[in-house]
Amino acid sequence: MEEQQNALTYEIIKAAVVGEKWATEKVIAHYDSYIEELATVKEKQPDGSVRTFVDEDMKQSIILKLLEEILNFPMEEAEMIAGEETDEGI
């Protein structure tokens, strides 16, 4: 159910590419669990145990990079593909 709520549609991606705040928030929400996985680090403690945690600075860096790259999304190519799918009746 959560996947359906966070599904990225063509309209959301298109809005995110032009900088719509609501759309960029949906993109971030869609990738949140993956970003947290990437930002999870293991740190050895003095007693020998290992502490696993989400490095918030790393998480924010990943989110900022995602926001920068949204602007580079190839909308022309996506529009051609979307048009082809419409033509084929998909």
N, C-alpha and C positions, 0 to 999 in steps of 0.2 A: 504494500500500500504506500509506503514511504517513497518508493521509487517512482510511482505514478505522480505523487505530489511534487517531486523534485525533477520530473522529466523535463528535458530541454527541448522545446519546440523550435521550429524554424522562426516563428515570430519572436520568441524570447531571444534567440541568438541575434537576430537582425536588430532588435532594440538594444541589446548589449553592445553591439558593434558601433552603434551611433551614440553610445554613452548614456542610455537611459538607466538611471540609478536602480529602479525596481528590477530591471532585467539583469544587471550585473550582480545584484544581491541574489537573484535566483540561480545564476551560474555558480556563484560561490557556494551557495547552499547545496547545489547538486554535487559539487566536488568536495564538500567539507570532510567527509569520512576519509577520502583518499588523501587529502591534504594533511589531515591529522596523522594518518599512517606514515606519510613521508616525513613528518616533523617529529615523529616519536624517536626518542633516543634512549640508550641504555647507559647508565653511569655506574661505575663500580664504586662502592662505598668503602670507607676505611675498614669496616668490619668484614669485608669480603663479599657482602651481599650486592646484588645488582638492583638498582632503582630504575624503573622504566617510567618515562613521563613525556608529555608533549612539550617540546621547546616552543614556547609562544613566539619568541623572536623569529625562529625559523618558519613557523606557521605564517606569520605576517609577511615575511619575505616571499614565501611561495604565493600567497594571495596577491601581493603587489605585482609579482611577475605575471600571474594569470591575468590580472587587470590590464597590464601593459600589452600582453599578447592578444587579448580579445580584439584590440584595435587592428591587428594584423590578420584577422580571420578573412579568408578569401570569399567574400560575399558573392562576387560575380560567379565563381565556380559553383557555389551552393545554390544560387538562383537558377543556373543552367540545369543542375541536377534536379532541383525541385520542379522545374518546368518539364523536364523529361518524364518524371514520375507522374505528373498530371496528365501529360499527353498519352501515357501508356495506361492510364486509368487505375493507377496504384493508389 
